[in-house]
Amino acid sequence: MLAETATKDIANASNPQGLEENKKVAKRGGNVAKVAKETLEQETGKPVITTKNAIDFGRLISDVTKEIPN
């Protein structure tokens, strides 16, 4: 989600025109997320992306949707 937000913000700031410029912006946004991920992993000594995270996220979504009234 950070990559998407960073890409949107970079695009809004630089106003890319055409496919090639947009590709460059997308790579820059992805790099922002990559650096953040690597920095967090260095700080915590733990991987950010694990299968446990995916399972927990699935449970969160399931719990939230159960709470939504019909």
N, C-alpha and C positions, 0 to 999 in steps of 0.2 A: 504494500500500500504506500510505503514511503517513496518508492520509485515512481509511482504514478503521480503522486502529489508533487514531487520534485520536478518531474517532467512538465507537468501543467504549469507550475510556477515559472520555470525557466522559459517555457514557450510564451507565456504571457509577458515576460520581461523582454524577450528578444524578438518576438514576432517573426518566427521563421516563415519563409515562403518556399513552397514546393517540397517535394518528397525528400530530396537530399538534405536540405536544411532541417527538416523535421526528423530525419534519421539521426542527425548529429545531436539534436536536442534530446531525443530519446536515449541515446547512449550516455549523454551527460547526466540525465535523470537516474538512469540505472547505476551509474558510477557513484552518485550520491548515496544510494541505498547500499551499495557494496561496501563503501568506506564505513558507513554507519554500522553495518553488520559486523565487519571485521574488527572495528574498534570495540564494540560491545563484547564480542567473543574474547578479545584480549583482556578487557577489564574484568570479566566474570570467570574466565577460564573454562567456559562452557559453550557448546555450540548453540546458536540461536535457533536453527531449524532442526527439529527432531520429529520422529514419528509420534512421540508423546504430545507435542504441541498440536499436531493435526487432530489427534484423538480428542484432546481437551477442547479444541475449537469446535469440533463436531458436536460435542456434548453441550457446549455453550449455546450453539445455534438451536439445538433440539430443545433445551430448557427454555430459551426465550420464546420459541414458537408455541410451546405448550401454554405459556402465560398470556398469549394474545387472545382476547375474548372473541368469540365468533360473531 
